[in-house]
């Protein structure tokens, strides 16, 4: 590959103003334009088929490494972007844009279906700690000014330019830390944590109607949901439960609300075959269903349904803003909406793998497609009623043929992935961005967003948990505590996940370790009764553990 031979391990690649490199840059631009266009037309099936991809995967990996370094350098260095490369008509700005675009395309393909080494996208020899400090300072310096475009942002702030365009050159954990710092800066600017002027909003919530009560009292706050929310639970007798909300009760409320609202039986969300959630595309058609009339008259008006999605966007935004892990897993194509990305055919397996395979089979069909009797419609079935929806005007009268099948395939994928959930997604995102800046989320891909929200799916590090556990009524040398850690250390990871969920309500550990768990994991002495079972208060991550006299009693 010419690109690799010329640029690999060569500082020459980054000297864009050297006249001797003019021919190289012209070749690079041509390569980027051609391969970028090819990737837009090439699905995953063709990309990974070595008979159909003009480049071997090894060559794509090598090329993307060079492109990564060139893109990083063009953002990082102080270069006159309007300058024209000598001997060409190419502006440095255009060079940076086309290199960045192709780098993003290859990274997106790798994110969806990995083929690069694990650390491939990380910028070599980058002082990440210094970068993180500088990017936070840059963000604070320009925060008071009007919003910037990505191009302008990259001009006035090279580090923010990197973060907004090629964030994957930084390790995920460091981007999480930058995200947390952005939130901390926002909290400071809004005086949310000001001891003497701390704003507080209060809500009374019945335990049997957490979602509805939360919606009625908190949704109207909009972006003010960022402030401290003091929740008072009302029991079945209409009495307020004792206790002061220092943060733990709100966590319990948020967890209970998520469990209720994201339950597919509730009707707002559906699940994929992999049990990943996405907005129910039929939510606008079920206001007349008797079942839902019985459940809080939940879907009385379409506008109300949109308000529910908007509220849930704010709730998820609040969880991200506060660093509270939520045990909810969303489908990749829905998460891509959070990044303002359009979904395409290759995203369809995350929703309907059978439909995807059917469309691929249609594309590869050797016979006469008209024999399949397809037209440009999709059938929507709900509550025993079927509706035919035209994918194009008069689609029910236009047959799918060998000549137009590609258009049909992409229209079908677009309808399923984008059109049918468009209003729900836009409402959800309005709520989400009330609390979390879109540019903060753009630091991550879909898989990373899920980890940011729900925690890491990595094995639980018991030693890290032990080192970040607070004890009440116990000391580290007490036999019960030593026995507990011995028992937990002997558990397999599934058992450890159940143990963690019993205490914290979430089965996954925090992204940056248990030092991030808020409140800290705590074990409290629950007395000397060997017949008493352990209990927990998930709202404050507290395990109430009796001081058992025997190891075997504790193990059981």
N, C-alpha and C positions, 0 to 999 in steps of 0.2 A: 504494500500500500504506500503510495507516494507520500501521503500525509505523515505516516509513521516514520518513514525513512528520513524525511526532512526535519521533522520536529521533535521526535522522541529524544529525551535527555539533552535537549539543545536550548540554550538560552536565546539563540537566534529566533526562536519561535515567538518571543515576546517583544522583540524590538520592531515595532510597527513603523517607525519613522526611518529605518535604515533603507536607503534606496536599493541596496543589494537584495532586499527581501520582497521587492514589489511583485515579481513573478510568482513567488510563493503564495502571497496573499490572494492574488487573482485566482490561482488554482484552488486555494482553500475555499474562497467564496463560491466558486462554481461547484465544487464538491458538496458544500453545505446546501446550496440551493437545490441541486439535483436529488440528493439523498433525503432532504427534508420533504420534498414533494413526493418522493417515492414512499416514504413512511406514512404520509397522509392517505395514500391509496392502498397501502399494504396492511392487511389485517394480521393478527397474531398468527393465524394458521400459516400464512405465506411467509411471515417473518422468520418463523422457526423451521420452515421447510427449506433445507439447504439447496434444493433443486429450484426454488423460486426466488430466494433472496440472493442478489448478485454478490453480496458480501458474506463471508463466513462469520459465524458468531464471534470467533476469536478476533477477527479483524474489526468487528463492530466494537468489541470491548477495548481493543488497543486504540482505535480512533477516538472513542468517547473519552478515554483518559487524556489524550492530547487536547481535545476540545474543551474538556473541563478546565485544564490549566490555562489555556488561552483565554477562555471566558473570564476566569477568575482574575487573571492579570489585567485584562482590559477594564474590569470594574475597579480593581484595586489601585492601579497606577494613575497618576495625574496626567491624562492625555487629552489633547485638544480633539474632541470628538468630531468637530466640523472639518478637521484637516483631511485633505484628500491624499490617499496613498500615492506616492510618486510613481509615475509611469502608468497609472490607472485612473479611472474616474470614480473610484470607490472611496466613500467617506469612512473614517474609522468608526463612526457611529453605526453605519450599516454593517460593517464587518462584525462589530460586537453583537448587534442584534441577530444576525443570521447564525453566528456561532452559538449564541445563547439559546436561540430557538431550537436548533438541532440537538444541543446538549439536553435541553428540557425534554424533547421528544424521546430521546433514547433512555433518559432516566425514567420517564413515565412508563415506558414499555417495560423496563427492568423492575419498576415498582409493582406493576400488575402481574408480571410473570418473570421472576428473577433469573438472570443469566450471567450477571457480573459477580465477581468476588465480593465478599461481605463489606470490605473497607474500600472498595474501588472508587467511590465517589468523593472520598475525603481529600481535601486539598493537602498535598504533602508539605511538610515543614511549616505548618501554620501554627503560630502561638495562639491557641484557642482561648486561653484565659485572658490574654491581652486583648484579643479581638472582642471577646464578650464585654469586657469593661468599656472598650472604646465605642462599641455599637450602642450600648445603653446610654453613654454620655452624648452621643450624636442624636439619639432619639429624644433625649431630654432637651437638647439645645434647640431643636427645630419644632418641638411640640407646640409652642405657642403660635407658630406661623400657620398659614392656611395649608390645607392638604396638598401634597405633591403627587404628580404622576410618577409612575415607576421610573421613567426616563429622568425627570427632574430630580427625583430623590437620589438616584444613582450619581447624578452630577454633583449635588451639594454634599452627599454623604456616601463615600465609596463603600463603607462597611454595611450601611443599610441597603445599598444597591446590591451587594452580594446576598444579603439576607432576604431581600424581596425577589430576587431573580434566580439565584442558584444556591438556596439555603442548604441543600444536601451536601455541600462541601464541608459543612460542620457536623461533628458527631451529634446524634440525636439528643443525647443527654445534655449537651451544652446548649442546644436550641431550647430544650425544656427550661433550663436555668435562665436563659435570656427571656423566655416567655414569662417566667415567674417575676423577673425583675421589671419587665414592662408593666405587669399588673401592679407590682409594688409602687412603681412611679405613679401610676394612675390613681391608686388609693391615696398616696401622699398628696397629689394635686387636688383631689376631691375631699381631703381631710376626713376620710372615712375612719381612720384609726386615731383621730385626734382625741386624746383622753378627755379634754375639757369641753369639746364641742362635737362629740361623736353623734352623728345622726342615727336614729333608731326608728324602724317601722315595726309595728306590732300587729299580730294576727292571731285570732282564736280559731282553732281547727278541731272539728269533731273527728275522732279516729275512724268512724265509719264513712266519712265523706271528705277525705283528705284532699283529693284533687279538686272537687267542686268548691270547697271552702277556700282552698289556696288560690284558685282562679279568681273567685269573686273579690278577695281582699288584696291580692298581691299583683295581679296582672295590670291593674291601672297604674302601678308605679313606673312602668316602663324602665328607663335606664336607672331610675332611683332604686331599683332592686339591688344595686351594688352595695347599698349601705347595710348595716347590721340589721338582721331580721330577727325579732324576738317572737318566738312561737309559744303559744299557750295551748296545750291540748285539753279538749273537753271530753270528759268520760261519758259513758252510756247514760248516766243519770243527769247529765247537763251541768256537771260541776267541773271547775277548772282543776286540773291535776297539779299537785304541789311541785315546786321546783322553779329555779331561775335558769333561763336560757343563756348560758355562757358560750353557746356555739354548738354544744352537743345536741340540744333539743332540735335545733334547726337541721342538723345533719340527719336526725331521725325522721323529721318531717320530709326532707328532700328524698330520703331513701324510700319512705312509704309512698310518697307521691309518684316516684318513678316506677315502683313496683305496680302501682295501680294503673297509671296512665299508659304505660308501655306494655301492659298485658294485652295480648292480641284479642282476648275476649272482650276487652273494653271497646274495641272498634276503631280506635284512631290509627293504630299501626297494624301491619301484617308482617309475617315472617317469611323468609326465603327457605328453600329446602335445607339450608345450613343453619336455620334458626336465627338469622340476622334480620333486624327490623328495618322497615321502611314505611313511609306514610301510606295509609290506606287510600288507594285511588278511588274507592267507591264512597268515601265519606260524604260526598255532596249529594248522594242519591238515597241516603238511608233515613232521611228525616221522617218518613212515613212508616218506618218499620216498627211494629208493635214492640219488638224486643227492646229496642233502644228507648222507646217511649217510657218503658218501665224503669230504665236506669237513669234517673235524674232528668228525664226528658232531654238527654244529652245533645241530640242533634236536631234541635227544634228549627234552627235557621242556618242556612249556609254561612252567613256572616259570623254566626256564633261558632261554627265549626272552625273557621279560619282563625278566630280569636283563640281557640283552644290550642291550635298548632303554634300560634305566635307565643302563647304563654309557655308552652313546653320548650320552645326555643330559648326563652328567657331562663327557664329552670336549668336547662343544660348549660347555658352561658354562666349562670350563677355557680354551678358546680365547677366549671373550669376556672372561673374567677377566684373562687375560694380554695381551689385545690382539693375538693371533695370528690373521692372516687365514686362513680356510679356503676353498679353492676348491670349495665345495659350494653348490648352489642348491636351496632348498626351495620347495614349492608354497605359495601364499598361504593356502589353507585350513588347512594344517598349521601355518604360522607364527601364524595367529590363535589356535591352541590355546595357544601360548606366552603369549598375552595373556589367557588364561582366557575366551575368547570362544566362543560357540556359532556354528556355521556354519549358514547358511540357503540357500535356493534360489539367491539371487543370487551365492553363492560357488561354486556348482557348475561354472561355466565353467572355473575354475582346476583342476578335476579331470577333468571329462568334458564338453567343449563339445557333443558330439553328443547326449548324454543330456539336457543342459540344453535344447537346441533341441527335442528330442522332447517334453519335458515342457511347454515353452511352447506348442508346437503342439497338444498335448492340451488345454491350458487354453483355447485359442482355437478349438477344434474346433466347427464349427456343427452337425454331425450328431449321431446317437445314439451316445454313447460306448460303450454296451454292445456295439455292433457290432464294436468293436475287440477284444473278448474278453480284456480285462485283468482281473486280480484283485489283491488286496492281498498280493502276494508279490514276492520278488526271487529270481532264480536266481543261485547262486554256483557257479562252475565252477573246479575246480582239479585238476590232474593227471588229466584225463580223466573226472573224476567231477563230476556236477552235483547240487547240493542246492537244494531249494526252501525258502526262509525266509519265514515269515509276518511281514508288517509290523505286523499287529494279530492278536490271538487269532482263530484259525480263518480267517485272511485268504485262504487258498486257496479258500474256499467263498463269499467275498464279492465280487461283481463290482464293477468300477469303473463308475460311472454319471455322468450329467450332474450329479447332485446331490452326489456325494461325491468327484468328481475332484480338487477342490482339496486335500482331505485326503490323497488318494493322492499327489499331486504333492509335497507337503511331507514326507510320510513317506518317500517314495523318496529325496528329497534329503537328509533327515536320516540315513537309513541309510547312504548312500554317504559323506557328509561327516563324520559323527560316530560312529554306532553301530559300524560295522564296524572302526574303528581305535581305539575308545575305550580298550581295555586297553593297547594299545601306546603311545598318547599319554600316558596317565596314568603309565606307567612311565618314559617318556622325560622327562616333566616333573618327576617325583620326582628324577631325576638332575640335571637342569638346575638346579633350584632349590636343590640342595645347594651350588651354587657361586655362583649369581646370584640376588639377591633379586627376587621377582616385581615389586615396585614399581619396581625399576630398569628392567625391560623395558617396563612400562606407559607409559614416556615416549615410546615409539615405536609406529608402526603396522607392518603386516606388511612393507611394502616397505622401510621404514627398518631393521627388524630384519635383513633380508637384507643390506643395505648394511653394517650394523654388524658382521655376521659375516664377510662375504666381500669387503668393500671397495666402493669407488664404481665405478660403470660409466661414469664421466666420462672424457673423453680424457686421456691421460697427459701431464702437464706435464713436459717434458724439462728445462726450466730449473730447475724445483723439484727434480727428481731430481739434476741436476748440483750444485746448491748444497748438497744434503744427502748427497753422496757422499764417503766417505773413501778416500784413496789410500795404497797401500803399495808402495814401490819406484818410484813415479811422482810427478811434480809436475803441477800444473794446466797448466803451459806445455809439457810434453813433447808432441812431435808425435803420438804414438800416442793420447794422451788427447784432444787437440784433434780429431784425425781421428775418433775414436770418437763424440764428441758431434755432430760434423758429420753423420756417417752416420746416427746415431739420430734426429737432428732431421729428416732427410729422409724417414724412414720414415712410412708411414701408420699409423693407430692400431692396426690389427690386427697389423702387424709389431711395433709397440712393445709390445703386449700379450704377444706371443710372446717378445720379448726379456726383458721383465720376469719372465715365468713361468720362463724358463730360469735366471734368477739367484735368484729368490725363492720359486719354486714356486707363486706366485699371480699371475694375469694382471691383477688390478685394483689400483690404487694405494690406499694408506691413506686413511681418511676425511678426516683433517685435514692431508694432505700428507705428503711423504716424511720430514719431520722426525720423524714418528711411527713409522717403520719400525724395528723392533727385532729383531736388531741393524741398525745403519745399513747402507745399500747401500755396498759396498766393492769397489774394483778393485785387484787385486794384480798386480805384475809377475811374469810366468811365464817369463821368460827371453828370449833373443834368437833363438829358433828360428822361422824363417818357415814351416816345414812343420808346425808344431804348431798344433792347433786350440784355440780358447778352451774352457775348462771352467768349471764352477761348483760351489760348495758351497752348496746352497739352505738348508741348516740355519743358515748364518750370513750369508746374502744376499751371498755373495762371488763375484765374477767374476774368474777367473784368466786374465789377458789377456797373451799374449806381446807383446813389444815389436817389432812388425812394422816392417820397414824401408820398406815401400811402402804408400801409401794404398789401392791397389787390392787388395792382399793382405788387408788388414783388412776392406774392404768385402765381399769374397767370403766 
